[in-house]
Amino acid sequence: MKQIKYLFIFLGMALFAACSDSDVGGLTGDANQANFSATIGELQTRVTNNSWDAGDAIGIYAINAGNPLSDATIFDEKSNVKYTTTGDGTFTPVGAPINFPETGELDFVSYYPYNAAITDFKYTIDVSSQSNLAAIDLLYSDNAKGESKDINDVDLDFNHALSKLVFSVELASDIASLEGLTASINDIIVDGEFALTDGTVAIGTTKKNITPNVSVAADNQSAMATAIVVPGQNLQAIEIVFTLGERRFVWTPNAQQLDPSMKYVYNLILTLDSSGMPSIVPIKATISDWVDGYIGEDYVDLLPEREQGELITIDELLALYANSGQDTWTITNPSQLKAVVTSDRVASNSTSPKNGYMQDEAGGVLAFRVDEEWHEFDMGDEITIDLADAVLSKYGGATQLGFSTARAKVGDTDIVIEPQTLTIEEILDGYYDATLVKIENVQFEKYENLTYFSEGDKSITDRILIDTSGNTIILGTSINATFKDEFLPKGKGDIVGIMSVFFGKWQLNIRNLDDVQMSDDESTRFAPPSLVTDIESAIISKEAGSQSIVVASNVEWTATTTASWLSVNPASGNNDATITLSATANDAKEARIAEVTITAPNNDNLPPIVVTITQRGTNDGTKDNPYTTAEATSFQGEKGVWVQGYIVGSIVNNKYVFSADGATNTNIIIANNADETDQNNVVPVQLPAGALRNELNLQANTDMYKVEVIIKGDLDAYFGTAGLRNAKEYELVTTEP
């Protein structure tokens, strides 16, 4: 089946003259047919792939614009109108189509898969059967608002309404094959209602065991189990069971609330414990928008008493881990580790109560994560850990030690570990994961009316600390932190915290508010290095003239350009200034472009500012002097202008196709060069329904490939880039490629 991301729904326009709704005019005819394009939200795909299958059906509600979905606001009785597709991206009505009014506007609410038995605008959810995931992958769209017959193209943006669970299963060395693997998700709620009026899910009460889709790789060494489930429930209330032959691998995830339109991916390893019993090792869990945030899971095991070994340091332990050559290494030799807890479980500035940090007497530092649901190790506790069967692993680039609290004993308490004083620059240039540090003379970059944690974030809020040199570092606060609702200090001062790294991103984590030794007096704030301009680009006339750039700065700066037709004055400064750019006349047909680069040579933390200057040529966008595609890119916003270029392809499923083969009929791309294959050098052209589309689209007119044309339309963004929309007229410049 042809892969699609964009699909086109043609809502036929009946030749009626009037309708019953008092606030809109009569209905238009087929000449004003509307074209509806629908996407399944950016970075989101169907459960199977990003294709629509033959027979897929959606329901559409037409609403008088500006009103909520209700019986009273339905336009022309167009409620739950069924549209289906053959799989080629075109949707057609099963019965009477939705007709636009002659005057007035409509909003649209739509959903997938179609259900004729919709009552009170509520969609009944039932995910008890997972045999056909596409059939239960509820999608919802309510973005199309204020649409009318005057705008031919209407976008429907669908989003997933339920939650998706994915279990990626791998084998440990003690299991030979996953052939015959089955899975079950037990005691999970399978019903609910989805309100089409506002896109919310009301979870039901029926609990069942469901069978997710299991796909085993050809080599039987890995497998994937996938399920679509009802959001609003917590994973800690369910049980995951994998069955391999006569062995049952049972696992209950940590607490994790399921949110709509989110995907939860767990990487699991099936293994046998030391007694030969089946065990599941959760390595990593990923939450994404069906963009990625991560949570961690480690092996939970009840261990018998073991022989205690010699005491080793954290650095010695890390050296053994490095020499093992393994990403996940289980310690087999009897040994012990003694260290002081540096994190504060009471203030809870962590994504999980399982997590913590420690430092030993030799100064070695390490993150830890207990097997149980939480630990009770307080800041300042000295703990001795029996390392037999403890696990060292990498998580987001950081090393962490996993162990059972039953293997750790608390000795002395209230031991104070002094932080290491470092600058932001030293921290970012070195490697200080799990290190307790102190940074002096910093302030929050933004602070007004801001608390440590923002309620709009899912688990962690990043705030930016800045020093007098302009170096910055992230301060992270968890949703679990007891101080999350406290306001940020307004002034400058010192701050203490534990450094952590996550896939190359460094952040400082304060343990409690005692770590923040900063003034709340705004007058103590310093002015960090700054370099900004009032414009990023400018268009100047073809005649000789000037353009000003206002520079706001408190550092030394320089301004340069490589264009011989443009001069810069002054070319340097120390503070605020106005730069005057002087351009000679441009007698050429095409516009010319220059870049003015403004840099702070003595401050690497301030990135260069590039101001683009476009000087018009004699081309003015008229039919006699059409713009080139390069000029069309520069002069976005102009209406009713002519652009000249070669037809070099079209955009299909958000991909640039430089060919007539596999083309769509709704757009073309044009370029200055007939052999162009770089998408940065083309302009996408929207082809509204009608004669122009019929005559120019490459799907029906392959002979138009590489033909030179001039097209009249509006220079406006299309497919997220500089484009030509609402094409109205065209003429051929060449008749053959």
N, C-alpha and C positions, 0 to 999 in steps of 0.2 A: 504493500500500500504506500502511496506517496506520502512522505512526511510533511506535516503542516504545522505551522504555529499560528498563521493567520488564516481565518476561514471567512467566507463571504456568504452572507445571508441576504437573499433578495426578497424583500417584502413587496409583493405585487401591489400596485396602486390601482384600485378599481375605478371605473369611470362613473363615480357617483358625484352628485352635486351638493349634497347636504348631509348632515348628521344630526343626531339628537342632542349632542352636548352643546350647551348654550354658550360656552366660553371659547369655542373654536369654530372656524368656518367650515364650508363644505369640503368634500373629499376631492382630491386631484385625480388625474388620469395617469395611464402608464408612462407618459412622457416624463413624469416627475418621479420615476421609480427611485426609491431609496436603497442604498447599498450598505448593509450592516457588516462590519468586520469585527470579529471577536477574537480575543486572545485569552489564554489561560495564564494568568498573571505572570509578570516578568520573573524569570528563574524558576517558575513552577511548571511542572509537567503532569500529564495524565499518569495514572498508576502503571499503565503498560508502557507507553511511549508518549511522544507528543503529537500523535495522530488522532484524528477523528475517524471512527470506524463506520463502515456502511451500516445504515440503519440507526445511527445515533440520533436521538431526538431531544430537543430542548423545548421548554415552555416559556412563553413570552407574555408579559402583561404590559399593555399600553395604558399610560396614566396621564391625565391632564397635568401639564407641567407645574412643578412647584408644590405638589400635593403628596401626602403619604399614600401608600398602597392601601386601598379600601374599596368596598363595593361602590361607594358614592363617587370615587375619583376615577374609576375605570372608564376609559374612552371607548365609545362606540361598541360596548360590550365585548371588547377584545381582552378577554381574561383567560389566561392559561392556554394561549394559542399554540398549537403543536407545529413544530418545524422539524424536518428530518433531512439527513444528508445521505448521499450515495457513497460518501467517503472521499470525494474529490474536493471538499472544502466549500461546496455550494449547498446552502440550506433552502428548502422550499416548503411552503405551507402544505399541510395535509388537507386542510379544508379551505375556508375563506381566509384570504390574507389580511394582515393589518394594513390599514390605509391611512396615510397621513392626511390631516385636514388641509383644506386650501389655505386657511390662515390659522395662526396659533401654533403652540409648541407642545411636544409630548416628552414625557420621561418613560424609560423602559426598565422593567425588572425582569430578569430571566434566570433560569436554572437548568441544570442537567443532573440526572436523567429525567426525562419527562414522566409525569404521573398524572393520569386523568382524574384521580380521586383526591384532589386537593380541597380541603375544607377549611374555611376561615383563614385562608392563605398560610396554612401550616402544612409542611411536608413531613410525612411520617418516616422516621429513620429506623431501619432494621439492618444491622450488619452481622446477623447471626450466621449467614452463609457467606463464606469468603471465596467461593469457587470462581466467581467472576468479579474481580476487583473493580473493573471499569463500570460495572452495573451499580455499584454502591458508592462510587466516588462522586459525592454530591458537590456540584459546582454552583456558584452564585455570582450574579452580576447586577449591580445597581448604579453603575457609573454613568450611564447614558442619560443625560438630563438636558432639557431645553432644546430638543431636536425638532427640526421642521423640514418641510419640503425644500427649503432654500439651501440646505446643506445635504449634499448627496451621500456623503460617507459618514456613518455613525459607528463608533467603536464600542463594542461590548467587551468589557474586561472581566473575565471569570476568575474567581479564586476558589480554592478548596475550602469547604466548610467543615470537614471532619479532620481527624488526626491520622497520621500514618506511622506505623511501627515497622521498623526494619531490623532484623537480627542477622548480622553477618557472622557466620559460623566458620571457624577454622579448627584444625586438628592439632592436638599435641602429639609428640613423638610416640606416645604409648598407645595410640589408637591408629589403626591402619587405614580405615576407609569410612566415608560417610554414606556409602551406598545403602539405600533403604531408610534414610533418616526421615522421621516425621516429627511434627511439632504440634503443640496445643497451648493455647492461652486460656487459662482457667479462671472461672469466677469473675468474668468481666461483664460490665453492663453493655447490652447490645441494642437498646432501643432509646428513642428520644423523639423530639419534635424540633423542626427547623422553621423559624418564623421568616417567611419571605418578606414581611413588612420591614424588618430591620436587620436581618442576617444573623440572628442569634440562635444558639442551640439550647434547648431545655432537655437536660439528660433525663432518661427514664429510670426504671428501677429493676428491670428484668436482667438477671445475671445468668450467663451461660458459659459453657466451654466452647471456644471456637477453634477452627482449624485453619491456620494461616496458609497461604500459598508457599510451598517449599520447592526451591529449585536447587538441585545438586549439580555441581560442576562436572564436566565430562571426566576429569581425573579423580573424582570422588574425594578431593582433598579440601573442598570448601563448599559452602552452601549459603543460600539466602532465604530467609523466611519473612514474608511480607503480609501485613494486615492493615485494613482500614478500620478505625475504631471511633467510638463516640467520644468527643472531648468533654472535659469537665470532671473526669475521674482521675484518681491517683494510682500510679503504677504499683505502689507498695501494697495495694489491696489485691493484687492479682498474682498468679503463679505461672511461670513459663516452664514448660516441660518439653524436652527433646527426647525422643525414643530412638535408640539405635540397637536393633536386634532385641536382646533381652535387657539391655541397660536403659535406665531412665535417668536423665540429667535434669535435675529440678533446680530452679533459681527464682528468687523473688527480687526484683529491682529495688533500688533505693526510692525514697519518696520523690515522685516526679509528677506534678500536675500536668495533665494533657490539655493543651490549648488548641483552638481551631486553627486550621491552615498551617499546622506545624508538623514537621517530620522528625521522628526520634529514631536515631540509628545507634544500635548497640553492637560493638565488636566483641564477640565471645569466642572463647577457646574451650573445646570439650576435652577433658583430660581425666585421668584416674589419680586419686590421692594415694598416699603412701600405703594405705591398706587395700588398694585395688578397687575402691568404690568410685562410682562416677561422680565427677565434679565439673562445675562450670566456672571458668575464670573470666569475669567481665573485664576487658582490657580498657575500653574507652567507649563513651557514649557521646553522640553528636546530636544537637538540636538545630534544625534549620527551617527556613521558610520554604516549605514543600515544593542565608546566609548564615555563616555557620558560627554558633557558639558551642562550647564544649563543657561537659561535666565528666567526672571520672568515676570509675567503679573498680574495685579490686576484689581479689579472691577472699571469700569467707569460708573458714575452715575451723573445725574444732579439733585441736591437736592434743595428743597425750603428752604427759610430762617427758622431757628429753634430758639428756646429759648436758650439763652446762660446760661451756668452754672458756677459753682465755678471753680477756678483755682486749678489744681492738678499738682504734680511733675511727672517726668518720672518714678521714682521708685514707686510711688503710682500707676501709671497707669500699670506698669508691674506686680505689686502685684495683681491688679484686674484681669489682664489677666491670671495669674497663677491660681487664685482662680476659674476662669470660667471653668477650666478643658477642654477647647476647643482648638484645634489647630488653628482654624480660628474663631476669636471672633469679633462680631460687637458691637460697643459701643452704648448703647441705652440711658443711662442717660445723661442729659445735663451737660457738663463739658468743661473746656478749658485747654490748655497746652501752656506754654510760654517757648521758648528755643531759643538758638542762633545757627545759621547754621555754622557748622565747616568745611563742604566740600566746594570745589571750582568748581562751575559749569562752569566757564569760561575756566579753564584749562582742564576740561572734562575728568579727569581720572576716568571714570566710564563706565560700560557696557551699560548704558542707561541714557538719559537726564532726565528721570523720577526720578532718585535716588538721595539720599543725606543723610547727617548725621547731628545730632544736639545734643547740650548739654544744660541742664538747669542750673539755678542758684545754685541748690543744688548739682550739679556735676553728675546728671544722664545723660546717653547717650543713643541714639536710632537711628537706621537707619530709613529712611522714603522713601516712593515711592508714587508719586502723581498719581491721576487718569488720568490726562491729558497726552499728549504726551511729555511734558517737563515742567519744572518750571523755574522761574526767581528769585529764592532766592539766593542772593549772600553770599559768605563767610563773616561772621560778622553781617548778618541781624538777628535781633531779631523778631521772628514771633510768633503770637498768633493764635492757631488753635482751632476752634470749633470742638470738638471731636464727636458730634452727628453723628452717622452712619459711623464714621471712623472705620477701620478694623485693628486689630492686627493679625499677622499670622507668621508662621515659614517658612523660606525659606533657605534651606541648613543648618539648625541648628541655624540660626540667626533670631532674632525677628525684624520685621519691621512694621512700622505704615503706613497704606494706607489712604490717604485722598484727597479731592479735593482742588485745589488751591483756589477755590472760598470760602473755609472755613478758609483760612489763611490770616492774615493781617500783613504787615511789620511795625514795630515800629522803634526803634533805629537801626542805621546801623554802620558798621565799629567797632563792638565790638570785642576785641581781647581775645580769649580763650587760656590760657597758657597750653601747653602739660604736661602730667604727665611723669616724667623721670623714665624709667624702664630699666632693663637689658633684654636681649633676654630670659634668663632662667626664670626670673620672669613672663614674658609675657606668655611663653609656659606652665608654671606651674599654671597660674591663668586663669581668664576669662575676657578678655578686649575687647570684640566685640564692635565696634562703638566708641572706646576710642581714643582720640587724644594723642599720646605718643611721647616721645623723647628717642632715643637710642644713647648712647654715645660710641665713640671709636670703630667704625666698619668700614669695607671696603667691597667692592664687591669681592666675591670669584673669579669670572672670569670677566674680564673687557676689555681685549684687543680687540679693534675694534668692541666693542659691543655697541649698542644703547639700550635705555630703552625698546623699543618694537622691536620684530623681525618680519619681513614681512612674515615669514613662518608660523606664528601662526594665528589662526582664530580670536580670540577676546582679549586674555590676554597673556602677556609674563611674565614668572616668572624669576626673577634674584635672586641670593642668596647673602645675607649679612652675614658676619661672624665676630664674636668678638674674642678677644685675647684668650678666653678659648676654642675656637672651636665651640661654639654654633652658629647655623645658623637659619635664618628666611627668608621667601620668601618676596621679594618686587614685587608687581604686577603692571603692567602698561597696560592700556586698549588701544585698537586700536584707540580709540577716543581722547586720550590725545594729547594736543597741543605740548607737549615736547617729544613725542614718538620717534622722530628721532634724539634726542640729544645723544651724546656719554656719557657713564658712566664715572664718575670721577675715576682717576687712584689710588688716595691715600686714606688715612683714614680720619675719622672725625665723625661728629654727623649727625643724620637724624631724621626728624619729619614726622609723617604720622598717618593715621587712621587705626586701626586694624580691620580686618574683618575675619569671619570664614565661611567656606563653606564645609559642610559635614566633619567636623573635621580638615580641612586644614586651618591653620592660615596664613594670609599674611598681610603685611604692605602696605598701599596705600598712596603714597605721594600725596599732593594736587596740588603742583606746584614745580618748581625748587627752589624756596626760601626755601623749606623744606630740601633741600640737602646742608648741611653745611660741605662738605667734600673737601679735597685737591685734586688737579689734578696733584700733584707731586708724582711720583712713589716711590721716596726715603722715603716717609713718611709711606709706608706700613709696617706692622708687619708680622712676620712669624707665622701663626696659628699652633696649634698642628698638628703633622703629623706622621703617621706610615704606611709605605708601604713596600712591599717585591718585589723582582724581579721575583718571580715565584709563581704560585698557586698550582702547582702539579709537580711531577717528577717521572720518572720510572728508577729504578736502577737495575743492574744485580743481578743474584742469588748469586754471590760470595760476600764475605765480602768486603765492600767498603765504600765510603763516598759520600755525596751530600752537596753542599753549598747552603745557602739561604742568599742573600744580603738584609740587613735591612737598610732602609733609615728612620731616625726618629730624632725628636728633643725633645722627651719625654722619660721618663723611661719606659722600656718594659721588659716583661718576656716571655720565650719560654718553653713550656712543651709538653710532649708526654706521652701517657699511654702504648705505645708499649715497651715490655721488650727487644726486639731485636734491638731497635734504641735508641741511646744516642744523647743528644743535648749539644753542647759546643760553646760559653758560653750560659748559661741559662737565662741571664739577661743583660741589658745594659742601657745606658742613651742617646746614640746618634746613629750615623751610625755604623754598624758592619756587619761582616760576620759570620753567624752561620754555624758550621760544624756538619752535621749529620753523625754518624758512625753506619753502619749496620753490623750485623753478617751474616754469610752465611745462605742461605735458601736451605735446602736439601729436602724440601717437593716438591710434584708435583705441587701444586697450588701456585700461587702468594699470597703474603700477603700485607695487606694495613695498614698503620699507618697515624695518623693525628698529625701534629705539630701545636699547637695553640700559636699564638703570641698576647699578649694583652698589653694594656697600663693601668696598675692598678689604676693610679691616674687621669685618664681622661676618663670619661664615654662617651664623645662624639666621641671617636675613637672606632669603632667596632672591635672585635677580628678578626685576620686574621688566617684562617685555611689553611695550606699547606698539601696536600695529597701526601704521599709517597707510591709508589707501588714497591715492590721488587719481581722480577720474581722468579718463581720456575723452576722445571725441565720441565714443560710443555712449549713447544716452538711453538705451533700452527701447528705442522706437523700432518700428518695422524696418526702416531703412538703415538704422545703426543699432542692431541688436547687441545685447550683452554676450560676452563669452561665458562659458560655464564658470571660469575663475571669477569673473566679475559678478556673476549671479550669487556666488558664495559670499562675496564681500558686501553686496548691497541688499542683504536680507531685510525684509520689511517693506520693500517697494511693491506696489500693486499695479497690475495691468501692464506689465513690461514684456518685451520680446527677448528670448534667449536663443542663441544658435549653438548647435552641437550635433554630434553623430549619435545615433541610437546604438548603444553598445550592450544592452541587456536589460534585465529587470531585477527586482528584489523579490525573492521567493522565500517564505518562511524566515524572514529577517536575514537572509543570506543574499549577497550580491552574486548574480549569475551572469557572467559575461558571455552570453550565447543566446541564440533564439530557441535552443532546445530546452524544454522544461520551463518555459517562461510563463509568467502569470499574465492576466489580461487587465489588471487594474493599475499598473504603473510601468514606466520604462526608466532607464537611466541613460543620460546623455553626457558626452565628454567632448573636449576640444579635438581629441585624437580618435580616429576610427578604430585604432587597435588598442585603446586604453583598457587595462586590466587592474588598475589600482583604484580601490573604492574611495580613496582620499581625493581623487581627481575627477569625480563625477558628481552630477546633480540628479537626484531622483525626481521624477516628474509624476504627479498624480493625474490619472486619466479618469475623469468623471464619466459616468455612464452616458452613452450617446454616440454620435457619429465620430467624434474625435477618438474615443476609445476604440470603436470598431475598426477605424482605419489605421491606427498607430500601434496597437498592442501586438507584441511579438508572438503571442500564443496563436493568434489567428492570421498574422501577417509576417511570416518568417522572412519574406523578401525585404522587409523594412530594416532588417539587421544591417548595421553600419551605413545606413542612409543618413545624409545630413539634412536637418530640418531647422526651421525657426518656429518657436512655440510661444504663445502669449499666455501669461498667467500671473500668479501672485508669488513673490519670493517670500517663502515662509518655511519654517521647519517641517520636515517630512521624514518619517522613519528616524527621528532623533538627530537629524543632520540638516545642513542647509539644503533646501529643496525648492521646487516649483510646484505650487498647489493650484487647484482650480483652473487647469488648462482650458482655455476657451477657443483658441484658434491655432492653426498651424499652416505652414507652407513648406513644400519640399525645396531644398536647395540643390540636392542631387537626387536623381531618380534611381540610381543604381549604387550598390555598395562598391 
